[in-house]
């Protein structure tokens, strides 16, 4: 005597049976009804082939976009020429800002001379602290000294 399976277990067994059941896919010529291709498929095979096809399409799309000029249409990716132009623009803005500040200082000094006010010291020499390398003190570590010694030994052998 067979036990009847109820509820979700019955649905799972029915689904499993349909996935294992073999189907035949036949491609025929519509005029002569001759078989062109015949495939024996199960639900699992069909599911696997469709899944692999989708994964391959996704990977091809990613490769196509990542390694071709199509990536420029994705927000966040910029053209190399645009990056160069942005760098040049930033340099130009920096130099123009310096020129404007120098001209403002010159006009302010001229205004003070015309009004008869005391002109501040006209020493315009400015020291760029970024270029003052005399204050940099480097300390050698043991690893650095050992690396230097081994490099010098290798150089003397060659």
Chimera marker file (.cmm) of the C-alpha trace (Angstrom):
<marker_set name="trace">
<marker id="1" x="0.000" y="0.000" z="0.000" r="1" g="1" b="0" radius="0.5"/>
<marker id="2" x="1.417" y="3.348" z="-1.105" r="1" g="1" b="0" radius="0.5"/>
<marker id="3" x="1.347" y="6.348" z="1.124" r="1" g="1" b="0" radius="0.5"/>
<marker id="4" x="-0.073" y="9.456" z="-0.441" r="1" g="1" b="0" radius="0.5"/>
<marker id="5" x="2.226" y="12.449" z="-0.213" r="1" g="1" b="0" radius="0.5"/>
<marker id="6" x="0.533" y="15.706" z="0.671" r="1" g="1" b="0" radius="0.5"/>
<marker id="7" x="1.301" y="19.389" z="0.394" r="1" g="1" b="0" radius="0.5"/>
<marker id="8" x="4.611" y="20.909" z="-0.635" r="1" g="1" b="0" radius="0.5"/>
<marker id="9" x="6.436" y="17.564" z="-0.718" r="1" g="1" b="0" radius="0.5"/>
<marker id="10" x="4.090" y="16.425" z="-3.469" r="1" g="1" b="0" radius="0.5"/>
<marker id="11" x="4.831" y="19.570" z="-5.470" r="1" g="1" b="0" radius="0.5"/>
<marker id="12" x="8.571" y="19.066" z="-5.041" r="1" g="1" b="0" radius="0.5"/>
<marker id="13" x="8.384" y="15.454" z="-6.205" r="1" g="1" b="0" radius="0.5"/>
<marker id="14" x="6.246" y="16.469" z="-9.171" r="1" g="1" b="0" radius="0.5"/>
<marker id="15" x="8.724" y="19.221" z="-10.101" r="1" g="1" b="0" radius="0.5"/>
<marker id="16" x="11.651" y="16.795" z="-9.724" r="1" g="1" b="0" radius="0.5"/>
<marker id="17" x="9.871" y="14.287" z="-11.977" r="1" g="1" b="0" radius="0.5"/>
<marker id="18" x="9.298" y="16.933" z="-14.670" r="1" g="1" b="0" radius="0.5"/>
<marker id="19" x="12.927" y="18.030" z="-14.466" r="1" g="1" b="0" radius="0.5"/>
<marker id="20" x="14.176" y="14.452" z="-15.013" r="1" g="1" b="0" radius="0.5"/>
<marker id="21" x="11.614" y="13.537" z="-17.663" r="1" g="1" b="0" radius="0.5"/>
<marker id="22" x="13.161" y="13.347" z="-21.139" r="1" g="1" b="0" radius="0.5"/>
<marker id="23" x="11.787" y="15.485" z="-23.937" r="1" g="1" b="0" radius="0.5"/>
<marker id="24" x="12.661" y="15.467" z="-27.615" r="1" g="1" b="0" radius="0.5"/>
<marker id="25" x="13.149" y="18.715" z="-29.503" r="1" g="1" b="0" radius="0.5"/>
<marker id="26" x="12.879" y="18.275" z="-33.250" r="1" g="1" b="0" radius="0.5"/>
<marker id="27" x="13.611" y="20.976" z="-35.825" r="1" g="1" b="0" radius="0.5"/>
<marker id="28" x="11.833" y="20.162" z="-39.077" r="1" g="1" b="0" radius="0.5"/>
<marker id="29" x="11.604" y="21.683" z="-42.533" r="1" g="1" b="0" radius="0.5"/>
<marker id="30" x="8.100" y="23.142" z="-42.827" r="1" g="1" b="0" radius="0.5"/>
<marker id="31" x="7.644" y="22.213" z="-46.488" r="1" g="1" b="0" radius="0.5"/>
<marker id="32" x="9.030" y="18.673" z="-46.635" r="1" g="1" b="0" radius="0.5"/>
<marker id="33" x="8.655" y="17.731" z="-42.971" r="1" g="1" b="0" radius="0.5"/>
<marker id="34" x="12.172" y="16.310" z="-42.913" r="1" g="1" b="0" radius="0.5"/>
<marker id="35" x="14.054" y="16.420" z="-39.642" r="1" g="1" b="0" radius="0.5"/>
<marker id="36" x="16.947" y="18.871" z="-39.537" r="1" g="1" b="0" radius="0.5"/>
<marker id="37" x="18.020" y="18.477" z="-35.895" r="1" g="1" b="0" radius="0.5"/>
<marker id="38" x="16.920" y="16.306" z="-33.017" r="1" g="1" b="0" radius="0.5"/>
<marker id="39" x="17.776" y="16.906" z="-29.371" r="1" g="1" b="0" radius="0.5"/>
<marker id="40" x="16.935" y="14.816" z="-26.327" r="1" g="1" b="0" radius="0.5"/>
<marker id="41" x="16.604" y="17.162" z="-23.384" r="1" g="1" b="0" radius="0.5"/>
<marker id="42" x="15.623" y="16.993" z="-19.761" r="1" g="1" b="0" radius="0.5"/>
<marker id="43" x="14.443" y="19.935" z="-17.742" r="1" g="1" b="0" radius="0.5"/>
<marker id="44" x="17.751" y="19.997" z="-15.892" r="1" g="1" b="0" radius="0.5"/>
<marker id="45" x="19.717" y="20.105" z="-19.179" r="1" g="1" b="0" radius="0.5"/>
<marker id="46" x="17.542" y="22.899" z="-20.518" r="1" g="1" b="0" radius="0.5"/>
<marker id="47" x="17.882" y="24.864" z="-17.286" r="1" g="1" b="0" radius="0.5"/>
<marker id="48" x="21.681" y="24.378" z="-17.361" r="1" g="1" b="0" radius="0.5"/>
<marker id="49" x="22.047" y="25.466" z="-20.999" r="1" g="1" b="0" radius="0.5"/>
<marker id="50" x="19.870" y="28.541" z="-20.518" r="1" g="1" b="0" radius="0.5"/>
<marker id="51" x="21.770" y="29.483" z="-17.342" r="1" g="1" b="0" radius="0.5"/>
<marker id="52" x="25.150" y="29.072" z="-19.029" r="1" g="1" b="0" radius="0.5"/>
<marker id="53" x="23.928" y="31.075" z="-22.024" r="1" g="1" b="0" radius="0.5"/>
<marker id="54" x="22.851" y="33.932" z="-19.780" r="1" g="1" b="0" radius="0.5"/>
<marker id="55" x="26.190" y="33.887" z="-17.929" r="1" g="1" b="0" radius="0.5"/>
<marker id="56" x="28.126" y="33.906" z="-21.227" r="1" g="1" b="0" radius="0.5"/>
<marker id="57" x="26.046" y="36.846" z="-22.505" r="1" g="1" b="0" radius="0.5"/>
<marker id="58" x="26.680" y="38.787" z="-19.303" r="1" g="1" b="0" radius="0.5"/>
<marker id="59" x="30.433" y="38.107" z="-19.470" r="1" g="1" b="0" radius="0.5"/>
<marker id="60" x="30.598" y="39.093" z="-23.150" r="1" g="1" b="0" radius="0.5"/>
<marker id="61" x="28.756" y="42.329" z="-22.385" r="1" g="1" b="0" radius="0.5"/>
<marker id="62" x="31.135" y="43.146" z="-19.529" r="1" g="1" b="0" radius="0.5"/>
<marker id="63" x="34.197" y="42.434" z="-21.692" r="1" g="1" b="0" radius="0.5"/>
<marker id="64" x="32.758" y="44.473" z="-24.561" r="1" g="1" b="0" radius="0.5"/>
<marker id="65" x="32.117" y="47.474" z="-22.343" r="1" g="1" b="0" radius="0.5"/>
<marker id="66" x="35.328" y="47.219" z="-20.300" r="1" g="1" b="0" radius="0.5"/>
<marker id="67" x="37.797" y="46.887" z="-23.174" r="1" g="1" b="0" radius="0.5"/>
<marker id="68" x="36.270" y="49.082" z="-25.870" r="1" g="1" b="0" radius="0.5"/>
<marker id="69" x="35.514" y="52.812" z="-26.082" r="1" g="1" b="0" radius="0.5"/>
<marker id="70" x="31.949" y="52.039" z="-24.975" r="1" g="1" b="0" radius="0.5"/>
<marker id="71" x="33.084" y="52.497" z="-21.366" r="1" g="1" b="0" radius="0.5"/>
<marker id="72" x="33.120" y="56.257" z="-21.929" r="1" g="1" b="0" radius="0.5"/>
<marker id="73" x="29.320" y="56.192" z="-21.886" r="1" g="1" b="0" radius="0.5"/>
<marker id="74" x="29.269" y="54.801" z="-18.342" r="1" g="1" b="0" radius="0.5"/>
<marker id="75" x="29.018" y="57.539" z="-15.706" r="1" g="1" b="0" radius="0.5"/>
<marker id="76" x="32.278" y="57.870" z="-13.796" r="1" g="1" b="0" radius="0.5"/>
<marker id="77" x="34.607" y="56.907" z="-16.640" r="1" g="1" b="0" radius="0.5"/>
<marker id="78" x="36.331" y="59.793" z="-18.356" r="1" g="1" b="0" radius="0.5"/>
<marker id="79" x="38.142" y="60.156" z="-21.605" r="1" g="1" b="0" radius="0.5"/>
<marker id="80" x="41.956" y="60.404" z="-21.339" r="1" g="1" b="0" radius="0.5"/>
<marker id="81" x="41.894" y="63.654" z="-23.327" r="1" g="1" b="0" radius="0.5"/>
<marker id="82" x="39.428" y="65.133" z="-20.857" r="1" g="1" b="0" radius="0.5"/>
<marker id="83" x="41.736" y="64.257" z="-17.951" r="1" g="1" b="0" radius="0.5"/>
<marker id="84" x="44.672" y="65.978" z="-19.672" r="1" g="1" b="0" radius="0.5"/>
<marker id="85" x="42.527" y="69.030" z="-20.413" r="1" g="1" b="0" radius="0.5"/>
<marker id="86" x="41.320" y="69.182" z="-16.798" r="1" g="1" b="0" radius="0.5"/>
<marker id="87" x="44.934" y="69.082" z="-15.580" r="1" g="1" b="0" radius="0.5"/>
<marker id="88" x="45.931" y="71.872" z="-17.981" r="1" g="1" b="0" radius="0.5"/>
<marker id="89" x="42.925" y="73.932" z="-16.877" r="1" g="1" b="0" radius="0.5"/>
<marker id="90" x="43.874" y="73.496" z="-13.216" r="1" g="1" b="0" radius="0.5"/>
<marker id="91" x="47.430" y="74.657" z="-13.948" r="1" g="1" b="0" radius="0.5"/>
<marker id="92" x="46.126" y="77.666" z="-15.868" r="1" g="1" b="0" radius="0.5"/>
<marker id="93" x="43.726" y="78.602" z="-13.070" r="1" g="1" b="0" radius="0.5"/>
<marker id="94" x="46.586" y="78.393" z="-10.582" r="1" g="1" b="0" radius="0.5"/>
<marker id="95" x="48.854" y="80.637" z="-12.661" r="1" g="1" b="0" radius="0.5"/>
<marker id="96" x="46.044" y="83.134" z="-13.327" r="1" g="1" b="0" radius="0.5"/>
<marker id="97" x="45.272" y="83.275" z="-9.614" r="1" g="1" b="0" radius="0.5"/>
<marker id="98" x="48.911" y="84.138" z="-8.891" r="1" g="1" b="0" radius="0.5"/>
<marker id="99" x="48.915" y="86.859" z="-11.574" r="1" g="1" b="0" radius="0.5"/>
<marker id="100" x="45.695" y="88.372" z="-10.227" r="1" g="1" b="0" radius="0.5"/>
<marker id="101" x="47.028" y="88.453" z="-6.657" r="1" g="1" b="0" radius="0.5"/>
<marker id="102" x="50.246" y="90.142" z="-7.855" r="1" g="1" b="0" radius="0.5"/>
<marker id="103" x="48.265" y="92.732" z="-9.821" r="1" g="1" b="0" radius="0.5"/>
<marker id="104" x="45.988" y="93.408" z="-6.840" r="1" g="1" b="0" radius="0.5"/>
<marker id="105" x="49.037" y="93.950" z="-4.654" r="1" g="1" b="0" radius="0.5"/>
<marker id="106" x="50.554" y="96.298" z="-7.233" r="1" g="1" b="0" radius="0.5"/>
<marker id="107" x="47.306" y="98.304" z="-7.566" r="1" g="1" b="0" radius="0.5"/>
<marker id="108" x="46.988" y="98.502" z="-3.800" r="1" g="1" b="0" radius="0.5"/>
<marker id="109" x="50.545" y="99.864" z="-3.545" r="1" g="1" b="0" radius="0.5"/>
<marker id="110" x="49.873" y="102.426" z="-6.318" r="1" g="1" b="0" radius="0.5"/>
<marker id="111" x="46.697" y="103.542" z="-4.528" r="1" g="1" b="0" radius="0.5"/>
<marker id="112" x="48.625" y="103.945" z="-1.283" r="1" g="1" b="0" radius="0.5"/>
<marker id="113" x="51.332" y="106.029" z="-3.043" r="1" g="1" b="0" radius="0.5"/>
<marker id="114" x="48.698" y="108.280" z="-4.692" r="1" g="1" b="0" radius="0.5"/>
<marker id="115" x="46.901" y="108.810" z="-1.366" r="1" g="1" b="0" radius="0.5"/>
<marker id="116" x="50.187" y="109.555" z="0.389" r="1" g="1" b="0" radius="0.5"/>
<marker id="117" x="49.981" y="106.655" z="2.800" r="1" g="1" b="0" radius="0.5"/>
<marker id="118" x="52.926" y="104.628" z="3.989" r="1" g="1" b="0" radius="0.5"/>
<marker id="119" x="53.806" y="101.922" z="1.512" r="1" g="1" b="0" radius="0.5"/>
<marker id="120" x="54.752" y="98.595" z="3.046" r="1" g="1" b="0" radius="0.5"/>
<marker id="121" x="58.168" y="97.119" z="2.355" r="1" g="1" b="0" radius="0.5"/>
<marker id="122" x="58.446" y="96.387" z="-1.369" r="1" g="1" b="0" radius="0.5"/>
<marker id="123" x="60.374" y="93.189" z="-0.868" r="1" g="1" b="0" radius="0.5"/>
<marker id="124" x="58.357" y="90.834" z="-3.074" r="1" g="1" b="0" radius="0.5"/>
<marker id="125" x="60.707" y="87.906" z="-2.749" r="1" g="1" b="0" radius="0.5"/>
<marker id="126" x="58.778" y="85.009" z="-1.367" r="1" g="1" b="0" radius="0.5"/>
<marker id="127" x="60.313" y="81.783" z="-0.239" r="1" g="1" b="0" radius="0.5"/>
<marker id="128" x="58.497" y="78.659" z="-1.250" r="1" g="1" b="0" radius="0.5"/>
<marker id="129" x="58.656" y="76.379" z="1.774" r="1" g="1" b="0" radius="0.5"/>
<marker id="130" x="58.014" y="73.338" z="-0.400" r="1" g="1" b="0" radius="0.5"/>
<marker id="131" x="61.375" y="73.863" z="-2.123" r="1" g="1" b="0" radius="0.5"/>
<marker id="132" x="63.361" y="74.237" z="1.104" r="1" g="1" b="0" radius="0.5"/>
<marker id="133" x="65.012" y="70.844" z="1.231" r="1" g="1" b="0" radius="0.5"/>
<marker id="134" x="67.701" y="71.808" z="3.755" r="1" g="1" b="0" radius="0.5"/>
<marker id="135" x="65.382" y="71.146" z="6.692" r="1" g="1" b="0" radius="0.5"/>
<marker id="136" x="64.689" y="67.545" z="5.698" r="1" g="1" b="0" radius="0.5"/>
<marker id="137" x="66.500" y="65.065" z="7.884" r="1" g="1" b="0" radius="0.5"/>
<marker id="138" x="66.475" y="61.436" z="6.874" r="1" g="1" b="0" radius="0.5"/>
<marker id="139" x="67.433" y="58.717" z="9.297" r="1" g="1" b="0" radius="0.5"/>
<marker id="140" x="68.718" y="55.425" z="8.011" r="1" g="1" b="0" radius="0.5"/>
<marker id="141" x="67.200" y="52.286" z="9.380" r="1" g="1" b="0" radius="0.5"/>
<marker id="142" x="69.014" y="48.989" z="9.889" r="1" g="1" b="0" radius="0.5"/>
<marker id="143" x="67.131" y="47.408" z="6.994" r="1" g="1" b="0" radius="0.5"/>
<marker id="144" x="68.105" y="50.301" z="4.733" r="1" g="1" b="0" radius="0.5"/>
<marker id="145" x="71.780" y="50.005" z="5.683" r="1" g="1" b="0" radius="0.5"/>
<marker id="146" x="71.761" y="46.231" z="5.112" r="1" g="1" b="0" radius="0.5"/>
<marker id="147" x="70.121" y="46.691" z="1.735" r="1" g="1" b="0" radius="0.5"/>
<marker id="148" x="72.724" y="49.271" z="0.740" r="1" g="1" b="0" radius="0.5"/>
<marker id="149" x="75.569" y="46.953" z="1.782" r="1" g="1" b="0" radius="0.5"/>
<marker id="150" x="74.163" y="43.981" z="-0.122" r="1" g="1" b="0" radius="0.5"/>
<marker id="151" x="73.596" y="46.143" z="-3.194" r="1" g="1" b="0" radius="0.5"/>
<marker id="152" x="77.145" y="47.499" z="-3.083" r="1" g="1" b="0" radius="0.5"/>
<marker id="153" x="78.531" y="43.955" z="-2.704" r="1" g="1" b="0" radius="0.5"/>
<marker id="154" x="76.530" y="42.779" z="-5.715" r="1" g="1" b="0" radius="0.5"/>
<marker id="155" x="77.775" y="45.758" z="-7.725" r="1" g="1" b="0" radius="0.5"/>
<marker id="156" x="81.393" y="45.064" z="-6.821" r="1" g="1" b="0" radius="0.5"/>
<marker id="157" x="81.041" y="41.374" z="-7.845" r="1" g="1" b="0" radius="0.5"/>
<marker id="158" x="79.651" y="42.308" z="-11.236" r="1" g="1" b="0" radius="0.5"/>
<link id1="1" id2="2" r="1" g="1" b="0" radius="0.2"/>
<link id1="2" id2="3" r="1" g="1" b="0" radius="0.2"/>
<link id1="3" id2="4" r="1" g="1" b="0" radius="0.2"/>
<link id1="4" id2="5" r="1" g="1" b="0" radius="0.2"/>
<link id1="5" id2="6" r="1" g="1" b="0" radius="0.2"/>
<link id1="6" id2="7" r="1" g="1" b="0" radius="0.2"/>
<link id1="7" id2="8" r="1" g="1" b="0" radius="0.2"/>
<link id1="8" id2="9" r="1" g="1" b="0" radius="0.2"/>
<link id1="9" id2="10" r="1" g="1" b="0" radius="0.2"/>
<link id1="10" id2="11" r="1" g="1" b="0" radius="0.2"/>
<link id1="11" id2="12" r="1" g="1" b="0" radius="0.2"/>
<link id1="12" id2="13" r="1" g="1" b="0" radius="0.2"/>
<link id1="13" id2="14" r="1" g="1" b="0" radius="0.2"/>
<link id1="14" id2="15" r="1" g="1" b="0" radius="0.2"/>
<link id1="15" id2="16" r="1" g="1" b="0" radius="0.2"/>
<link id1="16" id2="17" r="1" g="1" b="0" radius="0.2"/>
<link id1="17" id2="18" r="1" g="1" b="0" radius="0.2"/>
<link id1="18" id2="19" r="1" g="1" b="0" radius="0.2"/>
<link id1="19" id2="20" r="1" g="1" b="0" radius="0.2"/>
<link id1="20" id2="21" r="1" g="1" b="0" radius="0.2"/>
<link id1="21" id2="22" r="1" g="1" b="0" radius="0.2"/>
<link id1="22" id2="23" r="1" g="1" b="0" radius="0.2"/>
<link id1="23" id2="24" r="1" g="1" b="0" radius="0.2"/>
<link id1="24" id2="25" r="1" g="1" b="0" radius="0.2"/>
<link id1="25" id2="26" r="1" g="1" b="0" radius="0.2"/>
<link id1="26" id2="27" r="1" g="1" b="0" radius="0.2"/>
<link id1="27" id2="28" r="1" g="1" b="0" radius="0.2"/>
<link id1="28" id2="29" r="1" g="1" b="0" radius="0.2"/>
<link id1="29" id2="30" r="1" g="1" b="0" radius="0.2"/>
<link id1="30" id2="31" r="1" g="1" b="0" radius="0.2"/>
<link id1="31" id2="32" r="1" g="1" b="0" radius="0.2"/>
<link id1="32" id2="33" r="1" g="1" b="0" radius="0.2"/>
<link id1="33" id2="34" r="1" g="1" b="0" radius="0.2"/>
<link id1="34" id2="35" r="1" g="1" b="0" radius="0.2"/>
<link id1="35" id2="36" r="1" g="1" b="0" radius="0.2"/>
<link id1="36" id2="37" r="1" g="1" b="0" radius="0.2"/>
<link id1="37" id2="38" r="1" g="1" b="0" radius="0.2"/>
<link id1="38" id2="39" r="1" g="1" b="0" radius="0.2"/>
<link id1="39" id2="40" r="1" g="1" b="0" radius="0.2"/>
<link id1="40" id2="41" r="1" g="1" b="0" radius="0.2"/>
<link id1="41" id2="42" r="1" g="1" b="0" radius="0.2"/>
<link id1="42" id2="43" r="1" g="1" b="0" radius="0.2"/>
<link id1="43" id2="44" r="1" g="1" b="0" radius="0.2"/>
<link id1="44" id2="45" r="1" g="1" b="0" radius="0.2"/>
<link id1="45" id2="46" r="1" g="1" b="0" radius="0.2"/>
<link id1="46" id2="47" r="1" g="1" b="0" radius="0.2"/>
<link id1="47" id2="48" r="1" g="1" b="0" radius="0.2"/>
<link id1="48" id2="49" r="1" g="1" b="0" radius="0.2"/>
<link id1="49" id2="50" r="1" g="1" b="0" radius="0.2"/>
<link id1="50" id2="51" r="1" g="1" b="0" radius="0.2"/>
<link id1="51" id2="52" r="1" g="1" b="0" radius="0.2"/>
<link id1="52" id2="53" r="1" g="1" b="0" radius="0.2"/>
<link id1="53" id2="54" r="1" g="1" b="0" radius="0.2"/>
<link id1="54" id2="55" r="1" g="1" b="0" radius="0.2"/>
<link id1="55" id2="56" r="1" g="1" b="0" radius="0.2"/>
<link id1="56" id2="57" r="1" g="1" b="0" radius="0.2"/>
<link id1="57" id2="58" r="1" g="1" b="0" radius="0.2"/>
<link id1="58" id2="59" r="1" g="1" b="0" radius="0.2"/>
<link id1="59" id2="60" r="1" g="1" b="0" radius="0.2"/>
<link id1="60" id2="61" r="1" g="1" b="0" radius="0.2"/>
<link id1="61" id2="62" r="1" g="1" b="0" radius="0.2"/>
<link id1="62" id2="63" r="1" g="1" b="0" radius="0.2"/>
<link id1="63" id2="64" r="1" g="1" b="0" radius="0.2"/>
<link id1="64" id2="65" r="1" g="1" b="0" radius="0.2"/>
<link id1="65" id2="66" r="1" g="1" b="0" radius="0.2"/>
<link id1="66" id2="67" r="1" g="1" b="0" radius="0.2"/>
<link id1="67" id2="68" r="1" g="1" b="0" radius="0.2"/>
<link id1="68" id2="69" r="1" g="1" b="0" radius="0.2"/>
<link id1="69" id2="70" r="1" g="1" b="0" radius="0.2"/>
<link id1="70" id2="71" r="1" g="1" b="0" radius="0.2"/>
<link id1="71" id2="72" r="1" g="1" b="0" radius="0.2"/>
<link id1="72" id2="73" r="1" g="1" b="0" radius="0.2"/>
<link id1="73" id2="74" r="1" g="1" b="0" radius="0.2"/>
<link id1="74" id2="75" r="1" g="1" b="0" radius="0.2"/>
<link id1="75" id2="76" r="1" g="1" b="0" radius="0.2"/>
<link id1="76" id2="77" r="1" g="1" b="0" radius="0.2"/>
<link id1="77" id2="78" r="1" g="1" b="0" radius="0.2"/>
<link id1="78" id2="79" r="1" g="1" b="0" radius="0.2"/>
<link id1="79" id2="80" r="1" g="1" b="0" radius="0.2"/>
<link id1="80" id2="81" r="1" g="1" b="0" radius="0.2"/>
<link id1="81" id2="82" r="1" g="1" b="0" radius="0.2"/>
<link id1="82" id2="83" r="1" g="1" b="0" radius="0.2"/>
<link id1="83" id2="84" r="1" g="1" b="0" radius="0.2"/>
<link id1="84" id2="85" r="1" g="1" b="0" radius="0.2"/>
<link id1="85" id2="86" r="1" g="1" b="0" radius="0.2"/>
<link id1="86" id2="87" r="1" g="1" b="0" radius="0.2"/>
<link id1="87" id2="88" r="1" g="1" b="0" radius="0.2"/>
<link id1="88" id2="89" r="1" g="1" b="0" radius="0.2"/>
<link id1="89" id2="90" r="1" g="1" b="0" radius="0.2"/>
<link id1="90" id2="91" r="1" g="1" b="0" radius="0.2"/>
<link id1="91" id2="92" r="1" g="1" b="0" radius="0.2"/>
<link id1="92" id2="93" r="1" g="1" b="0" radius="0.2"/>
<link id1="93" id2="94" r="1" g="1" b="0" radius="0.2"/>
<link id1="94" id2="95" r="1" g="1" b="0" radius="0.2"/>
<link id1="95" id2="96" r="1" g="1" b="0" radius="0.2"/>
<link id1="96" id2="97" r="1" g="1" b="0" radius="0.2"/>
<link id1="97" id2="98" r="1" g="1" b="0" radius="0.2"/>
<link id1="98" id2="99" r="1" g="1" b="0" radius="0.2"/>
<link id1="99" id2="100" r="1" g="1" b="0" radius="0.2"/>
<link id1="100" id2="101" r="1" g="1" b="0" radius="0.2"/>
<link id1="101" id2="102" r="1" g="1" b="0" radius="0.2"/>
<link id1="102" id2="103" r="1" g="1" b="0" radius="0.2"/>
<link id1="103" id2="104" r="1" g="1" b="0" radius="0.2"/>
<link id1="104" id2="105" r="1" g="1" b="0" radius="0.2"/>
<link id1="105" id2="106" r="1" g="1" b="0" radius="0.2"/>
<link id1="106" id2="107" r="1" g="1" b="0" radius="0.2"/>
<link id1="107" id2="108" r="1" g="1" b="0" radius="0.2"/>
<link id1="108" id2="109" r="1" g="1" b="0" radius="0.2"/>
<link id1="109" id2="110" r="1" g="1" b="0" radius="0.2"/>
<link id1="110" id2="111" r="1" g="1" b="0" radius="0.2"/>
<link id1="111" id2="112" r="1" g="1" b="0" radius="0.2"/>
<link id1="112" id2="113" r="1" g="1" b="0" radius="0.2"/>
<link id1="113" id2="114" r="1" g="1" b="0" radius="0.2"/>
<link id1="114" id2="115" r="1" g="1" b="0" radius="0.2"/>
<link id1="115" id2="116" r="1" g="1" b="0" radius="0.2"/>
<link id1="116" id2="117" r="1" g="1" b="0" radius="0.2"/>
<link id1="117" id2="118" r="1" g="1" b="0" radius="0.2"/>
<link id1="118" id2="119" r="1" g="1" b="0" radius="0.2"/>
<link id1="119" id2="120" r="1" g="1" b="0" radius="0.2"/>
<link id1="120" id2="121" r="1" g="1" b="0" radius="0.2"/>
<link id1="121" id2="122" r="1" g="1" b="0" radius="0.2"/>
<link id1="122" id2="123" r="1" g="1" b="0" radius="0.2"/>
<link id1="123" id2="124" r="1" g="1" b="0" radius="0.2"/>
<link id1="124" id2="125" r="1" g="1" b="0" radius="0.2"/>
<link id1="125" id2="126" r="1" g="1" b="0" radius="0.2"/>
<link id1="126" id2="127" r="1" g="1" b="0" radius="0.2"/>
<link id1="127" id2="128" r="1" g="1" b="0" radius="0.2"/>
<link id1="128" id2="129" r="1" g="1" b="0" radius="0.2"/>
<link id1="129" id2="130" r="1" g="1" b="0" radius="0.2"/>
<link id1="130" id2="131" r="1" g="1" b="0" radius="0.2"/>
<link id1="131" id2="132" r="1" g="1" b="0" radius="0.2"/>
<link id1="132" id2="133" r="1" g="1" b="0" radius="0.2"/>
<link id1="133" id2="134" r="1" g="1" b="0" radius="0.2"/>
<link id1="134" id2="135" r="1" g="1" b="0" radius="0.2"/>
<link id1="135" id2="136" r="1" g="1" b="0" radius="0.2"/>
<link id1="136" id2="137" r="1" g="1" b="0" radius="0.2"/>
<link id1="137" id2="138" r="1" g="1" b="0" radius="0.2"/>
<link id1="138" id2="139" r="1" g="1" b="0" radius="0.2"/>
<link id1="139" id2="140" r="1" g="1" b="0" radius="0.2"/>
<link id1="140" id2="141" r="1" g="1" b="0" radius="0.2"/>
<link id1="141" id2="142" r="1" g="1" b="0" radius="0.2"/>
<link id1="142" id2="143" r="1" g="1" b="0" radius="0.2"/>
<link id1="143" id2="144" r="1" g="1" b="0" radius="0.2"/>
<link id1="144" id2="145" r="1" g="1" b="0" radius="0.2"/>
<link id1="145" id2="146" r="1" g="1" b="0" radius="0.2"/>
<link id1="146" id2="147" r="1" g="1" b="0" radius="0.2"/>
<link id1="147" id2="148" r="1" g="1" b="0" radius="0.2"/>
<link id1="148" id2="149" r="1" g="1" b="0" radius="0.2"/>
<link id1="149" id2="150" r="1" g="1" b="0" radius="0.2"/>
<link id1="150" id2="151" r="1" g="1" b="0" radius="0.2"/>
<link id1="151" id2="152" r="1" g="1" b="0" radius="0.2"/>
<link id1="152" id2="153" r="1" g="1" b="0" radius="0.2"/>
<link id1="153" id2="154" r="1" g="1" b="0" radius="0.2"/>
<link id1="154" id2="155" r="1" g="1" b="0" radius="0.2"/>
<link id1="155" id2="156" r="1" g="1" b="0" radius="0.2"/>
<link id1="156" id2="157" r="1" g="1" b="0" radius="0.2"/>
<link id1="157" id2="158" r="1" g="1" b="0" radius="0.2"/>
</marker_set>
